Amino acid sequence: MYIGLGIALLVIGAVLSFAIGADAFEGINLEMIGYIFMAGGVLAILLSLVMRDRGPRGYTERRVTNRDPRTGDQYDEVHVDRDR
């Protein structure tokens, strides 16, 4: 999710910094706003790469019902595997 946001911010920042003339709007420094957008884009991409493996954690369980062949009693086994 953050990679797409980061790329969009980089593109918008580059357009504001390099493609639009500095005199397009008086009193607003579009070049600086573009640099800020590009820095936010780089930060979003870096965060997405760092946080990639930090998803929800938990466990999975598998229930198995068995029957004792000698007595005929039924018992349940629960196998629990931790997710990463």
URRA-V98461 format. One record per backbone hydrogen bond with DSSP energy under -1.0 kcal/mol. NH is the residue of the N-H (numbers start at 1). CO is the residue of the C=O. E is the energy in kcal/mol with one decimal. If there is no record, write none. Layout:
NH&CO&E / NH&CO&E
//
This chain:
5&1&-1.5 / 6&2&-2.8 / 7&3&-2.5 / 8&4&-2.3 / 9&5&-2.6 / 10&6&-2.3 / 11&7&-2.4 / 12&8&-2.7 / 13&9&-2.6 / 14&10&-2.4 / 15&11&-2.3 / 16&12&-2.5 / 17&13&-2.4 / 18&14&-2.8 / 19&15&-1.4 / 20&15&-1.7 / 24&21&-1.5 / 30&28&-1.3 / 33&29&-1.8 / 34&30&-2.3 / 35&31&-2.0 / 36&32&-2.2 / 37&33&-2.4 / 38&34&-2.4 / 39&35&-2.3 / 40&36&-2.3 / 41&37&-2.2 / 42&38&-2.3 / 43&39&-2.3 / 44&40&-2.3 / 45&41&-2.2 / 46&42&-2.6 / 47&43&-2.5 / 48&44&-1.9 / 49&45&-1.8 / 50&46&-2.2 / 51&47&-2.7 / 54&51&-1.3 / 60&81&-2.8 / 62&79&-2.5 / 64&77&-3.0 / 66&75&-3.1 / 68&73&-3.3 / 72&68&-2.3 / 75&66&-2.7 / 77&64&-3.4 / 79&62&-2.9 / 81&60&-3.0 / 83&58&-2.5
//
